[in-house]
């Protein structure tokens, strides 16, 4: 009887060890593939929640600006670019909503008063001045968004692999690339960079968009 009990106990120990070893190997294999491993994370700081709320409103603002560009743009380039931004920010908003559910964060459903005023101003801009006004509003919103992400990311370690941190870093890079792309568009050539959205050239250099 004792031998039987010892045999059962030994077998149980072997199975438990094998299970643990298998789990370890799975983790090692995942790391070996180079695929980013998202760390478990269900709670975030108030500052990070605020960035998600800000991003949601910025996405909505850019979609509204893009919609107006498709409707009132003077050139085909402005109209096409406006549609492109609408599509991109719509995708970003969908991703953000999914992450907000994970963190149980309530996102806003409408613009704030200041953003709504900017949209109204652009909507009421004379046709002959629309493209330049659109660029000013677009560039200003893009730079503000980059600044907001920078302010939050400065306190996030590069090794942080939570869903929020990966999203924030990726979005920051995409926003920067988007701004550079906007400056290279043909319809932007010849427009002055709006105040506060200048590149890091020396003050007074007189640099133009896309040069």
Buried (B, 14 or more C-beta within 10 A) or exposed (E): EEEEEEEEEEEEEEEEEEEEEEEEEEEEEEEEEEEEEEEEBEEBEEEBBBBBBBBBBBBBBBBBBBBBBBEBBBBEBBBBBBBBBBEBBBEBBEBBBEBBEEBEBEBEEEBEEEBEEBBEEBBEBEEEEBBBBBBBBBBBBBBBBBEBBEEBBEEBEEEBEBBBBBBBBEBBEEBBEBBEEBBEBEBBEEBEBBEEBBEEEEEEEEEEBBE
